Amino acid sequence: MTTILHIDSSARSGISGEDAYGSHTRRLSARFVRRWQQASPDSRIVYRDVGQNPPAPVSGRWIHAAFTPSEAREPWMNEVLRESDALVDELIAADIIVAGVPMYNFAPPAQFKAYIDNIVRVGRTFGFDRNRSGKPYWPMLAGSGKRLLLLSSRGDYGYDSGQADYANHVEASVRTAFAYIGITDVQSIAAEYDEFGGERLQQSLAEAESAVARLADEWLAQTAG
């Protein structure tokens, strides 16, 4: 049975095309999950809405607790890490991570950055030993077969073709963080022209939805095989 971790991080609560001012990334992530459930109804779906319920940002107490060996932690440390532990447990249990991550000012939303900061955990998703030969850190989820689908939306256009006036730090930063913990099988699909609206936006959304459906079918076929 496949377990899908479905994450939305848009500040918009609705789904575009269904709700006024709805989110395009929620629309794309929901499309993938619906497509998968239709073909594989026994799959397990775990939903996490960090856009509406963001994890607490990393604090000094969090860092102190996370870098204290588990056997030496005081009760307050376990409490500080409780939310992070739940997020890490979800991630470890997932076969596929479907993440809706819109571009906010050329980077992921703060809500999703808080999520990343909570799941990149020493001793849980990456190892660290300063006495280790070579690099002192290593990805603990490497070889787990996990896949990440990153679904984004952008107000401007031309980011994939290199025609945009500014850099896109969404996919690159998310890929880097997940690769650090060992998840390197990553696909990304994005809709553009949100600020422009009209036919160009609708065409971009239609193309993105088609790409999402094709990828779902491809991964389903691989799972069945």
N, C-alpha and C positions, 0 to 999 in steps of 0.2 A: 504494500500500500504506500503510495506516494504522499508525503506530507509537504504542503505548500505553506510557506510563511508569507502572507499577504500584508504588505506595509504601505500605508498611505501617509504622505507628509505634507500635502497641500494645506494651506490655511483655509482654503475654501471647503466648505462642508458638503456641498452638493456635487452632482455629476453633470458635466456639460451635456447638453442635448436633452436632459431630463429636468434639471433644476435651473432656475434663473441664477446666473453668475456661478454656475457649477464649475468644478475642476476638470480640466482635460486629463490630468494624470490619473485621477480617480476613475475617469471614464475608461482609460486604456488598461489600467490594472484590473478593473472589474471585468472587462471584456476577456482578458486572458483567463481569469479564474472561472468565469462562466463557461467558456469554451472547454476548459479542462474538466469541469464538473459534469458537463453534458456527456463527455466521452468516458469519464472515469468517476462515476458517482460515489465510489467507495473511498476516494482519496480524502485525506484529512486536510482541512483548511484551517489555519490559525490566522486570525486577523488582528493586526496591531495598527491603530490609528494614532501615529505620533504627531500628525498635524493638529488634531483636536486635543490630544492628551500627551503632550511632549514629555519625555523623560526629564528628570531633574538634571541640570547641567553639572558637570564635574566640579567638585569643590575641593578645598584643601583637606577636609576630613575624608572625602571619598578617596583621594590619592593616598592619604595615610593608611586607610583601611585596605585598599587594593594591593598596596605594596608590602603589607604585613602578611607573613605566612599564615595560612588559614588556621593552623593549629595554635598560633599565638594571638589570634584576634580576640579583642574584648567584645562583649555583647553589643556595644554601640556600633562597632565596626561592621558586624554582620547586618545590623539594621540599616546602616548607611548603604550597604551594598545589596540590599534585598531586591530593589527594582532592577539593578544591573544584572544580578544573578538570574532573575526571571527572563530578562531579554536574552541573555546568553543561552539559557536553557532552550528557549524557543528556537534560536538560531541553530544550535547544535542538533536539535531534533528534526530540522527541516531538510528536505531534499532539494527543494527549489525555493528561492527567495524572489518574490515579485515585488519590486519597490517602485512606487510612484514618487518621483522626485522632481518637482518643477524647478526651473531656474529662477532664482531670486537674486537680482543684482549680480549675475554672472556666476553664481555659486549655489550649492544646495541650500534649502531653507535651514534656519538655525535649529528648527525642531529635529531635522534629520541629522545635522551635525551632532546634536546632543545624543541621538541614538547611536551614532558611530562611536562617540566617546565612551558610551556605556558598554558597548560590546567588544571593543578592543581592550581586552583585559589580560593582564599579565597572569600567567598560571592557568588561564582558562581558554583563551583563544590564541595567545602567543606565549612562547616561553622565553625566559631571559636568564642567562647565567654569565656573569662577567668573567668567569674562569673558563668558559668554554672555548675551545680552540676555534679559530675563525670568527665568524660573526657571533656575537653574544646572544642573539635573538633568533627565533625560528617560528614558523607558522604552525600552530597546533591543529588546524583544520585541514591541512594539506592532505590530499589523497582521500578525502571524504566523499568525493563525487558530487559535491554541492554545485548548484548552478544559480547564478544571479541574473535576473532580467531587470534591467534598469529602464524605466519608462519616464520620459521627461516631456516638458513643454516649455516653449520659449516665446517671449513676446516679439522678438525680432526674427530674422531668418538668415540663412547662409552659414550657420555654424559648422555643419558637417562638410560643406564644400570649401570652407576656408574663406568665404566671401564676407563674413560678418566683420564689422568694424572693431569688435572687442573679443577678448578671449573667453572661451567657455571652460569654466572650472568645475562644472557639475560632474560629468562622466569621469574625467581624469581623477578628481579627488576621491570619488566613491570607489572607482576601480583600485586606486592605490591602497586605500584603507582595507578593502576586502582582500586584496592580494597579500597584504601584510599578515593577515591571519590565515591565509591558505586557500581562499576562494578566488580562483583565477578564470573559471569558465563563466564569462560574462557576456551577455548580449545587451545591446541598447537600442531603443527605438524612441523617436521624439516627434512631437508635432510642433510646428512653428506658426508664425504670423498671428499670434494671439492679439497683439496690439493693433493689428491692421484689420482683423475681422474679414467679413465678406467671403468671396469665393476662394481666395487663396487659403484662408484658414480652414474652410470646410474641406478643400481638397487635401490639405496637409493632414487633417484629422482622419479623413477617409483612407489615405495612404498608410497612416500609422496604424489604424485599426486593422487594415488588411495584413500588414506586416505582423501584427500581434497574433492574428488568427493563424497565419502560416507557421509562425514559430511554435505556437501551441500544438498544432497538428504534427509538426516535425518532432518535437520533444515527446509527444504522446506516442508516436510511432516507434521512437527509440526505446521508450519505456516498455512498450508492448513486446518489442523484439528481444 
